[in-house]
Amino acid sequence: MAEQNRMNLYLILRFGFDGLAPGHIVEFGAYRGGNALFMAAVCQELHPGMNVYAFDTFDGMPATDPQRDGHRAGDFKDAGYEELLEVIEKEKIDNLHLVRGLFEDTADEAMKNVGSVRLNHVDCDIYSAVKYSYDVSRKYMVDGGYWVFDDCLCSDCLGAMEAVEETTIRRDGRFAEQVFPHLVYRNWPSSWT
């Protein structure tokens, strides 16, 4: 991840949660866990009791749509799940929980246990994953909570951008709060607009 993107996540974690209802962080598309580790470490300092749930197959990309997606099944298969578990233990990051498997197989049940969400970091590269991770988090997102889309502005992630356009913009009528270095949308209740 580019330094400016990580800095942007820090700014949201540091200054964006004031006034929001309690909740946790979910990340869809953790790969090697760098961002999840970063967010969990920041939350240990700034938001004790807040957990980070990192969803990923940790085995590479699932099947993709060649008409939409620039990535193929098996891309990012070098995730290193066991190594990530070792880092979590070594660094004593006890607020980071890994959810291993396809989102469609794990997220519904896991989200019931997560409960309220303040931030969903959508770090997915393909249409189906972006669409699913946004949709599965909607009913758990607190008022004013954040969806931060990481990869949809990359040239090889056109399917990811298509999913944001279809669901977040067209269907749900959300307007971006930020367009750089991430696309950032908020869960503003209609009574707040």
C-alpha positions as CSV (number, residue, x, y, z in Angstrom):
1,M,0.0,0.0,0.0
2,A,1.2,3.5,-0.8
3,E,2.3,5.5,2.2
4,Q,-0.4,8.2,1.5
5,N,-3.1,5.5,1.6
6,R,-1.9,4.3,5.0
7,M,-1.7,7.9,6.2
8,N,-5.3,8.4,5.1
9,L,-6.4,5.3,7.1
10,Y,-4.6,6.7,10.1
11,L,-6.4,10.1,9.8
12,I,-9.7,8.4,9.7
13,L,-8.8,6.2,12.7
14,R,-7.5,9.2,14.6
15,F,-10.0,11.9,13.8
16,G,-13.0,10.3,12.1
17,F,-14.6,8.3,14.9
18,D,-15.5,11.2,17.2
19,G,-19.3,11.1,17.7
20,L,-19.8,7.7,16.1
21,A,-21.6,4.9,17.9
22,P,-19.3,2.1,19.1
23,G,-18.2,-0.4,16.5
24,H,-15.4,-2.3,15.1
25,I,-13.3,-2.4,11.9
26,V,-13.6,-5.0,9.1
27,E,-11.3,-5.4,6.2
28,F,-12.2,-7.4,3.2
29,G,-9.1,-8.5,1.3
30,A,-6.2,-8.7,3.8
31,Y,-3.6,-10.4,1.7
32,R,-0.5,-10.5,3.9
33,G,-2.2,-8.5,6.7
34,G,-0.2,-5.3,6.6
35,N,-3.1,-2.9,6.8
36,A,-5.0,-5.0,9.3
37,L,-1.9,-5.2,11.5
38,F,-1.5,-1.4,11.2
39,M,-5.2,-0.6,12.0
40,A,-5.2,-3.0,14.9
41,A,-2.0,-1.5,16.4
42,V,-3.4,2.0,16.0
43,C,-6.7,0.9,17.6
44,Q,-4.8,-0.6,20.6
45,E,-3.5,2.8,21.3
46,L,-6.4,5.1,20.3
47,H,-9.5,2.9,20.7
48,P,-9.0,0.2,23.3
49,G,-11.7,-2.5,23.0
50,M,-12.1,-1.9,19.2
51,N,-11.3,-5.0,17.2
52,V,-10.2,-5.5,13.6
53,Y,-11.6,-8.4,11.6
54,A,-9.6,-9.3,8.5
55,F,-11.4,-11.4,5.8
56,D,-9.5,-13.2,3.1
57,T,-9.0,-16.6,1.6
58,F,-5.3,-16.3,2.5
59,D,-4.9,-18.7,-0.5
60,G,-5.2,-16.2,-3.4
61,M,-7.9,-14.9,-5.6
62,P,-11.1,-16.9,-6.1
63,A,-12.6,-17.2,-9.6
64,T,-12.8,-13.9,-11.4
65,D,-14.9,-12.5,-14.3
66,P,-12.5,-12.0,-17.3
67,Q,-15.0,-9.5,-18.8
68,R,-14.6,-7.2,-15.7
69,D,-11.5,-8.1,-13.8
70,G,-7.8,-7.7,-14.5
71,H,-6.8,-10.4,-11.9
72,R,-7.2,-14.1,-12.2
73,A,-7.9,-17.0,-9.8
74,G,-4.8,-17.7,-7.8
75,D,-3.3,-14.2,-7.9
76,F,-1.9,-13.3,-4.5
77,K,-1.6,-16.9,-3.4
78,D,1.6,-16.1,-1.5
79,A,-0.4,-14.6,1.4
80,G,1.5,-16.4,4.1
81,Y,-1.3,-17.1,6.6
82,E,0.9,-19.0,9.1
83,E,3.5,-16.2,9.1
84,L,0.8,-13.6,9.7
85,L,-0.4,-15.6,12.8
86,E,3.2,-15.6,14.0
87,V,3.4,-11.8,13.7
88,I,0.1,-11.3,15.5
89,E,1.4,-13.4,18.4
90,K,4.9,-12.0,18.5
91,E,3.7,-8.4,18.4
92,K,0.8,-9.1,20.9
93,I,-1.9,-7.7,18.5
94,D,-4.8,-9.3,20.4
95,N,-7.5,-7.2,18.8
96,L,-6.9,-8.6,15.3
97,H,-9.0,-11.6,14.2
98,L,-8.5,-13.4,10.9
99,V,-11.5,-14.8,9.1
100,R,-10.2,-17.3,6.6
101,G,-12.2,-18.4,3.5
102,L,-14.3,-17.1,0.7
103,F,-16.3,-14.1,1.8
104,E,-19.5,-15.8,0.7
105,D,-18.8,-18.7,3.0
106,T,-17.6,-16.8,6.1
107,A,-18.9,-13.2,6.2
108,D,-22.6,-13.6,7.0
109,E,-21.9,-15.5,10.2
110,A,-18.8,-13.6,11.2
111,M,-20.6,-10.2,10.8
112,K,-23.2,-11.3,13.3
113,N,-20.4,-11.8,15.8
114,V,-18.7,-8.5,14.8
115,G,-21.8,-6.5,15.3
116,S,-21.6,-2.7,14.7
117,V,-19.0,-1.5,12.2
118,R,-17.3,1.9,12.1
119,L,-15.0,1.3,9.2
120,N,-15.0,-1.2,6.3
121,H,-11.7,-1.2,4.5
122,V,-12.6,-2.8,1.2
123,D,-9.2,-3.9,-0.2
124,C,-10.5,-6.1,-3.0
125,D,-9.5,-6.1,-6.6
126,I,-12.4,-7.8,-8.3
127,Y,-16.1,-7.0,-8.9
128,S,-17.7,-9.8,-7.0
129,A,-15.6,-9.3,-3.9
130,V,-16.1,-5.5,-3.7
131,K,-19.9,-5.8,-4.3
132,Y,-20.2,-8.6,-1.7
133,S,-18.1,-6.9,1.0
134,Y,-19.9,-3.6,0.7
135,D,-23.3,-5.3,0.7
136,V,-22.6,-7.6,3.7
137,S,-21.5,-4.7,5.8
138,R,-24.4,-2.3,5.1
139,K,-26.8,-3.4,7.8
140,Y,-24.0,-3.3,10.4
141,M,-22.5,0.1,9.6
142,V,-23.1,2.8,12.2
143,D,-24.5,6.2,11.3
144,G,-21.6,8.2,9.9
145,G,-19.4,5.1,9.5
146,Y,-16.9,4.7,6.7
147,W,-16.5,2.6,3.6
148,V,-12.9,3.0,2.3
149,F,-12.3,1.5,-1.1
150,D,-8.7,0.8,-1.7
151,D,-8.1,-0.6,-5.2
152,C,-11.0,0.6,-7.4
153,L,-8.9,3.5,-8.8
154,C,-6.1,1.1,-10.0
155,S,-6.1,0.4,-13.8
156,D,-6.2,-3.4,-13.3
157,C,-9.2,-3.2,-11.0
158,L,-11.9,-1.9,-13.3
159,G,-14.4,-4.5,-12.0
160,A,-13.9,-3.1,-8.5
161,M,-14.8,0.3,-9.7
162,E,-17.8,-1.0,-11.6
163,A,-19.0,-2.6,-8.3
164,V,-18.7,0.8,-6.5
165,E,-20.5,2.6,-9.3
166,E,-23.4,0.0,-9.3
167,T,-23.9,-0.4,-5.6
168,T,-22.6,2.6,-3.7
169,I,-23.3,5.3,-6.2
170,R,-26.3,4.3,-8.4
171,R,-28.2,2.0,-6.2
172,D,-27.6,3.6,-2.8
173,G,-27.2,7.2,-3.9
174,R,-24.0,7.8,-1.9
175,F,-21.6,10.6,-2.7
176,A,-17.9,10.3,-2.2
177,E,-16.4,12.2,0.8
178,Q,-12.9,11.6,-0.6
179,V,-11.7,10.5,-4.0
180,F,-8.0,10.4,-3.3
181,P,-6.0,8.5,-2.2
182,H,-9.0,6.3,-1.5
183,L,-12.7,6.5,-2.5
184,V,-14.4,7.1,0.8
185,Y,-18.1,7.0,1.4
186,R,-20.1,7.6,4.6
187,N,-23.2,6.0,6.0
188,W,-25.2,9.2,6.3
189,P,-28.8,8.6,7.4
190,S,-31.3,10.5,5.2
191,S,-32.3,12.7,8.2
192,W,-28.7,14.0,8.2
193,T,-28.6,15.2,4.6
